[in-house]
């Protein structure tokens, strides 16, 4: 799974705690500004979800 997340998004830490690894970084235009946007990847999402016993999404 791959997620693009704004660098200033406070929820970015949540994705990183779930094991998301930054593999690329892009930029987008948002409200007239250029904003960095890293791509976080999980190579084995099934294992990630099982390691949390589904509690993450409850």
N, CA, C, O and CB atoms as a CASP TS submission, in Angstrom:
PFRMAT TS
TARGET T0000
AUTHOR 0000-0000-0000
METHOD Language model
MODEL 1
PARENT N/A
ATOM      1  N   UNK     1       0.846  -1.166   0.000  1.00  0.00           N
ATOM      2  CA  UNK     1       0.000   0.000   0.000  1.00  0.00           C
ATOM      3  C   UNK     1       0.894   1.232   0.000  1.00  0.00           C
ATOM      4  O   UNK     1       1.959   1.237   0.618  1.00  0.00           O
ATOM      5  CB  UNK     1      -0.964  -0.004   1.215  1.00  0.00           C
ATOM      6  N   UNK     2       0.463   2.256  -0.685  1.00  0.00           N
ATOM      7  CA  UNK     2       1.200   3.505  -0.759  1.00  0.00           C
ATOM      8  C   UNK     2       0.251   4.649  -0.417  1.00  0.00           C
ATOM      9  O   UNK     2      -0.885   4.685  -0.888  1.00  0.00           O
ATOM     10  CB  UNK     2       1.834   3.703  -2.170  1.00  0.00           C
ATOM     11  N   UNK     3       0.725   5.581   0.407  1.00  0.00           N
ATOM     12  CA  UNK     3      -0.057   6.756   0.793  1.00  0.00           C
ATOM     13  C   UNK     3       0.803   7.992   0.603  1.00  0.00           C
ATOM     14  O   UNK     3       1.936   8.044   1.082  1.00  0.00           O
ATOM     15  CB  UNK     3      -0.557   6.648   2.267  1.00  0.00           C
ATOM     16  N   UNK     4       0.267   8.996  -0.099  1.00  0.00           N
ATOM     17  CA  UNK     4       0.915  10.298  -0.168  1.00  0.00           C
ATOM     18  C   UNK     4       0.317  11.139   0.952  1.00  0.00           C
ATOM     19  O   UNK     4      -0.904  11.219   1.081  1.00  0.00           O
ATOM     20  CB  UNK     4       0.722  10.982  -1.584  1.00  0.00           C
ATOM     21  N   UNK     5       1.165  11.765   1.763  1.00  0.00           N
ATOM     22  CA  UNK     5       0.688  12.555   2.895  1.00  0.00           C
ATOM     23  C   UNK     5       1.445  13.879   2.948  1.00  0.00           C
ATOM     24  O   UNK     5       2.659  13.911   2.748  1.00  0.00           O
ATOM     25  CB  UNK     5       0.857  11.773   4.227  1.00  0.00           C
ATOM     26  N   UNK     6       0.740  14.955   3.212  1.00  0.00           N
ATOM     27  CA  UNK     6       1.403  16.255   3.310  1.00  0.00           C
ATOM     28  C   UNK     6       2.407  16.226   4.455  1.00  0.00           C
ATOM     29  O   UNK     6       2.119  15.681   5.521  1.00  0.00           O
ATOM     30  CB  UNK     6       0.368  17.393   3.518  1.00  0.00           C
ATOM     31  N   UNK     7       3.574  16.805   4.243  1.00  0.00           N
ATOM     32  CA  UNK     7       4.640  16.766   5.240  1.00  0.00           C
ATOM     33  C   UNK     7       4.203  17.412   6.561  1.00  0.00           C
ATOM     34  O   UNK     7       4.663  16.998   7.625  1.00  0.00           O
ATOM     35  CB  UNK     7       5.887  17.468   4.700  1.00  0.00           C
ATOM     36  N   UNK     8       3.327  18.413   6.510  1.00  0.00           N
ATOM     37  CA  UNK     8       2.885  19.095   7.726  1.00  0.00           C
ATOM     38  C   UNK     8       1.637  18.461   8.342  1.00  0.00           C
ATOM     39  O   UNK     8       1.137  18.952   9.354  1.00  0.00           O
ATOM     40  CB  UNK     8       2.614  20.550   7.424  1.00  0.00           C
ATOM     41  N   UNK     9       1.135  17.397   7.757  1.00  0.00           N
ATOM     42  CA  UNK     9      -0.057  16.729   8.281  1.00  0.00           C
ATOM     43  C   UNK     9       0.279  16.067   9.620  1.00  0.00           C
ATOM     44  O   UNK     9       1.162  15.209   9.665  1.00  0.00           O
ATOM     45  CB  UNK     9      -0.596  15.674   7.264  1.00  0.00           C
ATOM     46  N   UNK    10      -0.399  16.440  10.714  1.00  0.00           N
ATOM     47  CA  UNK    10      -0.091  15.841  12.015  1.00  0.00           C
ATOM     48  C   UNK    10      -0.375  14.342  12.056  1.00  0.00           C
ATOM     49  O   UNK    10       0.150  13.644  12.924  1.00  0.00           O
ATOM     50  CB  UNK    10      -0.885  16.533  13.101  1.00  0.00           C
ATOM     51  N   UNK    11      -1.187  13.838  11.145  1.00  0.00           N
ATOM     52  CA  UNK    11      -1.473  12.404  11.106  1.00  0.00           C
ATOM     53  C   UNK    11      -0.357  11.601  10.450  1.00  0.00           C
ATOM     54  O   UNK    11      -0.399  10.370  10.447  1.00  0.00           O
ATOM     55  CB  UNK    11      -2.768  12.159  10.373  1.00  0.00           C
ATOM     56  N   UNK    12       0.616  12.269   9.907  1.00  0.00           N
ATOM     57  CA  UNK    12       1.758  11.581   9.297  1.00  0.00           C
ATOM     58  C   UNK    12       2.433  10.669  10.320  1.00  0.00           C
ATOM     59  O   UNK    12       2.855   9.564   9.978  1.00  0.00           O
ATOM     60  CB  UNK    12       2.775  12.603   8.734  1.00  0.00           C
ATOM     61  N   UNK    13       2.538  11.116  11.556  1.00  0.00           N
ATOM     62  CA  UNK    13       3.163  10.306  12.615  1.00  0.00           C
ATOM     63  C   UNK    13       2.399   9.001  12.829  1.00  0.00           C
ATOM     64  O   UNK    13       3.002   7.972  13.133  1.00  0.00           O
ATOM     65  CB  UNK    13       3.227  11.100  13.937  1.00  0.00           C
ATOM     66  N   UNK    14       1.081   9.039  12.672  1.00  0.00           N
ATOM     67  CA  UNK    14       0.262   7.829  12.794  1.00  0.00           C
ATOM     68  C   UNK    14       0.683   6.807  11.747  1.00  0.00           C
ATOM     69  O   UNK    14       0.883   5.634  12.063  1.00  0.00           O
ATOM     70  CB  UNK    14      -1.241   8.166  12.644  1.00  0.00           C
ATOM     71  N   UNK    15       0.817   7.251  10.506  1.00  0.00           N
ATOM     72  CA  UNK    15       1.223   6.347   9.429  1.00  0.00           C
ATOM     73  C   UNK    15       2.619   5.784   9.682  1.00  0.00           C
ATOM     74  O   UNK    15       2.877   4.609   9.417  1.00  0.00           O
ATOM     75  CB  UNK    15       1.185   7.073   8.080  1.00  0.00           C
ATOM     76  N   UNK    16       3.504   6.615  10.188  1.00  0.00           N
ATOM     77  CA  UNK    16       4.864   6.150  10.469  1.00  0.00           C
ATOM     78  C   UNK    16       4.882   5.148  11.618  1.00  0.00           C
ATOM     79  O   UNK    16       5.647   4.184  11.584  1.00  0.00           O
ATOM     80  CB  UNK    16       5.774   7.336  10.797  1.00  0.00           C
ATOM     81  N   UNK    17       4.045   5.365  12.641  1.00  0.00           N
ATOM     82  CA  UNK    17       3.960   4.404  13.742  1.00  0.00           C
ATOM     83  C   UNK    17       3.431   3.055  13.270  1.00  0.00           C
ATOM     84  O   UNK    17       3.747   2.018  13.854  1.00  0.00           O
ATOM     85  CB  UNK    17       3.068   4.950  14.850  1.00  0.00           C
ATOM     86  N   UNK    18       2.633   3.073  12.221  1.00  0.00           N
ATOM     87  CA  UNK    18       2.125   1.825  11.651  1.00  0.00           C
ATOM     88  C   UNK    18       3.140   1.143  10.744  1.00  0.00           C
ATOM     89  O   UNK    18       2.852   0.097  10.161  1.00  0.00           O
ATOM     90  CB  UNK    18       0.855   2.090  10.877  1.00  0.00           C
ATOM     91  N   UNK    19       4.327   1.731  10.625  1.00  0.00           N
ATOM     92  CA  UNK    19       5.391   1.102   9.849  1.00  0.00           C
ATOM     93  C   UNK    19       5.561   1.627   8.439  1.00  0.00           C
ATOM     94  O   UNK    19       6.334   1.067   7.662  1.00  0.00           O
ATOM     95  CB  UNK    19       5.149  -0.337   9.783  1.00  0.00           C
ATOM     96  N   UNK    20       4.847   2.702   8.089  1.00  0.00           N
ATOM     97  CA  UNK    20       5.023   3.296   6.766  1.00  0.00           C
ATOM     98  C   UNK    20       6.438   3.832   6.598  1.00  0.00           C
ATOM     99  O   UNK    20       6.964   4.506   7.485  1.00  0.00           O
ATOM    100  CB  UNK    20       4.002   4.417   6.539  1.00  0.00           C
ATOM    101  N   UNK    21       7.045   3.535   5.473  1.00  0.00           N
ATOM    102  CA  UNK    21       8.423   3.939   5.181  1.00  0.00           C
ATOM    103  C   UNK    21       8.399   4.917   4.003  1.00  0.00           C
ATOM    104  O   UNK    21       7.777   4.644   2.977  1.00  0.00           O
ATOM    105  CB  UNK    21       9.331   2.690   4.861  1.00  0.00           C
ATOM    106  N   UNK    22       9.074   6.048   4.155  1.00  0.00           N
ATOM    107  CA  UNK    22       9.148   7.029   3.076  1.00  0.00           C
ATOM    108  C   UNK    22      10.030   6.488   1.962  1.00  0.00           C
ATOM    109  O   UNK    22      11.186   6.132   2.186  1.00  0.00           O
ATOM    110  CB  UNK    22       9.691   8.385   3.593  1.00  0.00           C
ATOM    111  N   UNK    23       9.467   6.431   0.750  1.00  0.00           N
ATOM    112  CA  UNK    23      10.212   5.912  -0.406  1.00  0.00           C
ATOM    113  C   UNK    23      10.391   6.954  -1.497  1.00  0.00           C
ATOM    114  O   UNK    23      11.196   6.769  -2.410  1.00  0.00           O
ATOM    115  CB  UNK    23       9.506   4.699  -0.978  1.00  0.00           C
ATOM    116  N   UNK    24       9.647   8.046  -1.408  1.00  0.00           N
ATOM    117  CA  UNK    24       9.742   9.111  -2.411  1.00  0.00           C
ATOM    118  C   UNK    24       9.188  10.388  -1.808  1.00  0.00           C
ATOM    119  O   UNK    24       8.491  10.358  -0.794  1.00  0.00           O
ATOM    120  CB  UNK    24       8.975   8.735  -3.720  1.00  0.00           C
ATOM    121  N   UNK    25       9.500  11.497  -2.432  1.00  0.00           N
ATOM    122  CA  UNK    25       8.928  12.767  -1.991  1.00  0.00           C
ATOM    123  C   UNK    25       8.612  13.608  -3.211  1.00  0.00           C
ATOM    124  O   UNK    25       9.451  13.792  -4.094  1.00  0.00           O
ATOM    125  CB  UNK    25       9.892  13.522  -1.034  1.00  0.00           C
ATOM    126  N   UNK    26       7.398  14.112  -3.247  1.00  0.00           N
ATOM    127  CA  UNK    26       6.979  14.976  -4.337  1.00  0.00           C
ATOM    128  C   UNK    26       6.543  16.318  -3.777  1.00  0.00           C
ATOM    129  O   UNK    26       6.650  16.573  -2.578  1.00  0.00           O
ATOM    130  CB  UNK    26       5.844  14.328  -5.151  1.00  0.00           C
ATOM    131  N   UNK    27       6.055  17.161  -4.654  1.00  0.00           N
ATOM    132  CA  UNK    27       5.489  18.443  -4.246  1.00  0.00           C
ATOM    133  C   UNK    27       4.170  18.634  -4.977  1.00  0.00           C
ATOM    134  O   UNK    27       3.986  18.147  -6.092  1.00  0.00           O
ATOM    135  CB  UNK    27       6.473  19.622  -4.541  1.00  0.00           C
ATOM    136  N   UNK    28       3.253  19.350  -4.335  1.00  0.00           N
ATOM    137  CA  UNK    28       1.992  19.711  -4.958  1.00  0.00           C
ATOM    138  C   UNK    28       1.734  21.189  -4.700  1.00  0.00           C
ATOM    139  O   UNK    28       2.310  21.782  -3.787  1.00  0.00           O
ATOM    140  CB  UNK    28       0.824  18.832  -4.420  1.00  0.00           C
ATOM    141  N   UNK    29       0.869  21.771  -5.508  1.00  0.00           N
ATOM    142  CA  UNK    29       0.432  23.154  -5.296  1.00  0.00           C
ATOM    143  C   UNK    29      -0.848  23.097  -4.488  1.00  0.00           C
ATOM    144  O   UNK    29      -1.796  22.405  -4.859  1.00  0.00           O
ATOM    145  CB  UNK    29       0.217  23.922  -6.659  1.00  0.00           C
ATOM    146  N   UNK    30      -0.876  23.830  -3.376  1.00  0.00           N
ATOM    147  CA  UNK    30      -2.026  23.818  -2.484  1.00  0.00           C
ATOM    148  C   UNK    30      -2.254  25.234  -1.981  1.00  0.00           C
ATOM    149  O   UNK    30      -1.425  25.777  -1.251  1.00  0.00           O
ATOM    150  CB  UNK    30      -1.816  22.826  -1.298  1.00  0.00           C
ATOM    151  N   UNK    31      -3.362  25.829  -2.362  1.00  0.00           N
ATOM    152  CA  UNK    31      -3.669  27.191  -1.924  1.00  0.00           C
ATOM    153  C   UNK    31      -2.624  28.212  -2.335  1.00  0.00           C
ATOM    154  O   UNK    31      -2.364  29.167  -1.604  1.00  0.00           O
ATOM    155  CB  UNK    31      -3.821  27.221  -0.441  1.00  0.00           C
ATOM    156  N   UNK    32      -2.032  28.018  -3.487  1.00  0.00           N
ATOM    157  CA  UNK    32      -1.019  28.956  -3.963  1.00  0.00           C
ATOM    158  C   UNK    32       0.385  28.680  -3.452  1.00  0.00           C
ATOM    159  O   UNK    32       1.326  29.368  -3.848  1.00  0.00           O
ATOM    160  CB  UNK    32      -1.406  30.329  -3.580  1.00  0.00           C
ATOM    161  N   UNK    33       0.548  27.691  -2.584  1.00  0.00           N
ATOM    162  CA  UNK    33       1.862  27.332  -2.045  1.00  0.00           C
ATOM    163  C   UNK    33       2.313  25.992  -2.619  1.00  0.00           C
ATOM    164  O   UNK    33       1.490  25.176  -3.034  1.00  0.00           O
ATOM    165  CB  UNK    33       1.824  27.272  -0.495  1.00  0.00           C
ATOM    166  N   UNK    34       3.610  25.776  -2.636  1.00  0.00           N
ATOM    167  CA  UNK    34       4.163  24.473  -2.986  1.00  0.00           C
ATOM    168  C   UNK    34       4.445  23.736  -1.687  1.00  0.00           C
ATOM    169  O   UNK    34       5.142  24.241  -0.806  1.00  0.00           O
ATOM    170  CB  UNK    34       5.461  24.609  -3.864  1.00  0.00           C
ATOM    171  N   UNK    35       3.893  22.531  -1.581  1.00  0.00           N
ATOM    172  CA  UNK    35       3.965  21.761  -0.336  1.00  0.00           C
ATOM    173  C   UNK    35       4.622  20.408  -0.614  1.00  0.00           C
ATOM    174  O   UNK    35       4.313  19.753  -1.609  1.00  0.00           O
ATOM    175  CB  UNK    35       2.544  21.565   0.282  1.00  0.00           C
ATOM    176  N   UNK    36       5.531  19.998   0.274  1.00  0.00           N
ATOM    177  CA  UNK    36       6.164  18.683   0.145  1.00  0.00           C
ATOM    178  C   UNK    36       5.164  17.590   0.544  1.00  0.00           C
ATOM    179  O   UNK    36       4.324  17.764   1.427  1.00  0.00           O
ATOM    180  CB  UNK    36       7.452  18.599   1.025  1.00  0.00           C
ATOM    181  N   UNK    37       5.299  16.468  -0.147  1.00  0.00           N
ATOM    182  CA  UNK    37       4.378  15.359   0.056  1.00  0.00           C
ATOM    183  C   UNK    37       5.145  14.035  -0.059  1.00  0.00           C
ATOM    184  O   UNK    37       5.367  13.550  -1.169  1.00  0.00           O
ATOM    185  CB  UNK    37       3.209  15.417  -0.972  1.00  0.00           C
ATOM    186  N   UNK    38       5.554  13.441   1.078  1.00  0.00           N
ATOM    187  CA  UNK    38       6.246  12.158   1.009  1.00  0.00           C
ATOM    188  C   UNK    38       5.285  11.008   0.710  1.00  0.00           C
ATOM    189  O   UNK    38       4.104  11.057   1.055  1.00  0.00           O
ATOM    190  CB  UNK    38       6.981  11.892   2.314  1.00  0.00           C
ATOM    191  N   UNK    39       5.813   9.988   0.071  1.00  0.00           N
ATOM    192  CA  UNK    39       5.068   8.752  -0.189  1.00  0.00           C
ATOM    193  C   UNK    39       5.504   7.717   0.832  1.00  0.00           C
ATOM    194  O   UNK    39       6.686   7.383   0.919  1.00  0.00           O
ATOM    195  CB  UNK    39       5.302   8.232  -1.651  1.00  0.00           C
ATOM    196  N   UNK    40       4.556   7.210   1.602  1.00  0.00           N
ATOM    197  CA  UNK    40       4.834   6.171   2.592  1.00  0.00           C
ATOM    198  C   UNK    40       4.329   4.838   2.057  1.00  0.00           C
ATOM    199  O   UNK    40       3.238   4.763   1.491  1.00  0.00           O
ATOM    200  CB  UNK    40       4.171   6.505   3.966  1.00  0.00           C
ATOM    201  N   UNK    41       5.123   3.788   2.234  1.00  0.00           N
ATOM    202  CA  UNK    41       4.796   2.471   1.701  1.00  0.00           C
ATOM    203  C   UNK    41       4.848   1.422   2.801  1.00  0.00           C
ATOM    204  O   UNK    41       5.685   1.471   3.703  1.00  0.00           O
ATOM    205  CB  UNK    41       5.753   2.095   0.563  1.00  0.00           C
ATOM    206  N   UNK    42       3.930   0.479   2.697  1.00  0.00           N
ATOM    207  CA  UNK    42       3.942  -0.729   3.524  1.00  0.00           C
ATOM    208  C   UNK    42       4.121  -1.891   2.561  1.00  0.00           C
ATOM    209  O   UNK    42       3.309  -2.080   1.656  1.00  0.00           O
ATOM    210  CB  UNK    42       2.615  -0.881   4.397  1.00  0.00           C
ATOM    211  N   UNK    43       5.178  -2.667   2.751  1.00  0.00           N
ATOM    212  CA  UNK    43       5.426  -3.769   1.826  1.00  0.00           C
ATOM    213  C   UNK    43       4.545  -4.974   2.141  1.00  0.00           C
ATOM    214  O   UNK    43       4.246  -5.771   1.252  1.00  0.00           O
ATOM    215  CB  UNK    43       6.894  -4.174   1.871  1.00  0.00           C
ATOM    216  N   UNK    44       4.130  -5.110   3.394  1.00  0.00           N
ATOM    217  CA  UNK    44       3.284  -6.241   3.787  1.00  0.00           C
ATOM    218  C   UNK    44       2.178  -5.724   4.700  1.00  0.00           C
ATOM    219  O   UNK    44       2.266  -5.839   5.923  1.00  0.00           O
ATOM    220  CB  UNK    44       4.122  -7.360   4.501  1.00  0.00           C
ATOM    221  N   UNK    45       1.158  -5.165   4.110  1.00  0.00           N
ATOM    222  CA  UNK    45       0.060  -4.559   4.865  1.00  0.00           C
ATOM    223  C   UNK    45      -0.673  -5.585   5.720  1.00  0.00           C
ATOM    224  O   UNK    45      -1.105  -5.268   6.828  1.00  0.00           O
ATOM    225  CB  UNK    45      -0.920  -3.884   3.916  1.00  0.00           C
ATOM    226  N   UNK    46      -0.818  -6.795   5.227  1.00  0.00           N
ATOM    227  CA  UNK    46      -1.513  -7.839   5.987  1.00  0.00           C
ATOM    228  C   UNK    46      -0.822  -8.090   7.331  1.00  0.00           C
ATOM    229  O   UNK    46      -1.483  -8.183   8.365  1.00  0.00           O
ATOM    230  CB  UNK    46      -1.575  -9.147   5.169  1.00  0.00           C
ATOM    231  N   UNK    47       0.498  -8.198   7.310  1.00  0.00           N
ATOM    232  CA  UNK    47       1.246  -8.402   8.558  1.00  0.00           C
ATOM    233  C   UNK    47       1.124  -7.202   9.485  1.00  0.00           C
ATOM    234  O   UNK    47       1.015  -7.363  10.700  1.00  0.00           O
ATOM    235  CB  UNK    47       2.719  -8.675   8.258  1.00  0.00           C
ATOM    236  N   UNK    48       1.141  -6.005   8.921  1.00  0.00           N
ATOM    237  CA  UNK    48       0.989  -4.787   9.724  1.00  0.00           C
ATOM    238  C   UNK    48      -0.348  -4.791  10.445  1.00  0.00           C
ATOM    239  O   UNK    48      -0.408  -4.529  11.647  1.00  0.00           O
ATOM    240  CB  UNK    48       1.112  -3.531   8.841  1.00  0.00           C
ATOM    241  N   UNK    49      -1.412  -5.085   9.726  1.00  0.00           N
ATOM    242  CA  UNK    49      -2.742  -5.097  10.338  1.00  0.00           C
ATOM    243  C   UNK    49      -2.865  -6.171  11.407  1.00  0.00           C
ATOM    244  O   UNK    49      -3.455  -5.936  12.461  1.00  0.00           O
ATOM    245  CB  UNK    49      -3.806  -5.308   9.277  1.00  0.00           C
ATOM    246  N   UNK    50      -2.313  -7.345  11.141  1.00  0.00           N
ATOM    247  CA  UNK    50      -2.374  -8.427  12.126  1.00  0.00           C
ATOM    248  C   UNK    50      -1.548  -8.119  13.370  1.00  0.00           C
ATOM    249  O   UNK    50      -1.914  -8.532  14.471  1.00  0.00           O
ATOM    250  CB  UNK    50      -1.894  -9.726  11.504  1.00  0.00           C
ATOM    251  N   UNK    51      -0.450  -7.405  13.212  1.00  0.00           N
ATOM    252  CA  UNK    51       0.405  -7.097  14.367  1.00  0.00           C
ATOM    253  C   UNK    51      -0.307  -6.166  15.353  1.00  0.00           C
ATOM    254  O   UNK    51       0.050  -6.115  16.529  1.00  0.00           O
ATOM    255  CB  UNK    51       1.726  -6.454  13.899  1.00  0.00           C
ATOM    256  N   UNK    52      -1.311  -5.435  14.873  1.00  0.00           N
ATOM    257  CA  UNK    52      -2.081  -4.562  15.735  1.00  0.00           C
ATOM    258  C   UNK    52      -3.409  -5.175  16.140  1.00  0.00           C
ATOM    259  O   UNK    52      -4.195  -4.546  16.849  1.00  0.00           O
ATOM    260  CB  UNK    52      -2.315  -3.249  15.055  1.00  0.00           C
ATOM    261  N   UNK    53      -3.660  -6.375  15.705  1.00  0.00           N
ATOM    262  CA  UNK    53      -4.881  -7.076  16.090  1.00  0.00           C
ATOM    263  C   UNK    53      -6.150  -6.349  15.711  1.00  0.00           C
ATOM    264  O   UNK    53      -7.196  -6.584  16.316  1.00  0.00           O
ATOM    265  CB  UNK    53      -4.880  -7.314  17.550  1.00  0.00           C
ATOM    266  N   UNK    54      -6.085  -5.475  14.728  1.00  0.00           N
ATOM    267  CA  UNK    54      -7.256  -4.729  14.294  1.00  0.00           C
ATOM    268  C   UNK    54      -7.603  -3.563  15.196  1.00  0.00           C
ATOM    269  O   UNK    54      -8.534  -2.819  14.890  1.00  0.00           O
ATOM    270  CB  UNK    54      -8.420  -5.638  14.205  1.00  0.00           C
ATOM    271  N   UNK    55      -6.883  -3.374  16.307  1.00  0.00           N
ATOM    272  CA  UNK    55      -7.200  -2.314  17.259  1.00  0.00           C
ATOM    273  C   UNK    55      -7.019  -0.928  16.701  1.00  0.00           C
ATOM    274  O   UNK    55      -7.636   0.014  17.200  1.00  0.00           O
ATOM    275  CB  UNK    55      -6.364  -2.460  18.470  1.00  0.00           C
ATOM    276  N   UNK    56      -6.201  -0.766  15.690  1.00  0.00           N
ATOM    277  CA  UNK    56      -5.899   0.541  15.121  1.00  0.00           C
ATOM    278  C   UNK    56      -7.167   1.185  14.573  1.00  0.00           C
ATOM    279  O   UNK    56      -7.327   2.403  14.650  1.00  0.00           O
ATOM    280  CB  UNK    56      -4.839   0.418  14.016  1.00  0.00           C
ATOM    281  N   UNK    57      -8.050   0.392  14.031  1.00  0.00           N
ATOM    282  CA  UNK    57      -9.202   0.926  13.314  1.00  0.00           C
ATOM    283  C   UNK    57     -10.490   0.883  14.115  1.00  0.00           C
ATOM    284  O   UNK    57     -11.563   1.090  13.548  1.00  0.00           O
ATOM    285  CB  UNK    57      -9.392   0.176  12.045  1.00  0.00           C
ATOM    286  N   UNK    58     -10.422   0.627  15.393  1.00  0.00           N
ATOM    287  CA  UNK    58     -11.629   0.585  16.214  1.00  0.00           C
ATOM    288  C   UNK    58     -11.803   1.868  16.976  1.00  0.00           C
ATOM    289  O   UNK    58     -12.770   2.015  17.724  1.00  0.00           O
ATOM    290  CB  UNK    58     -11.588  -0.584  17.175  1.00  0.00           C
TER
END
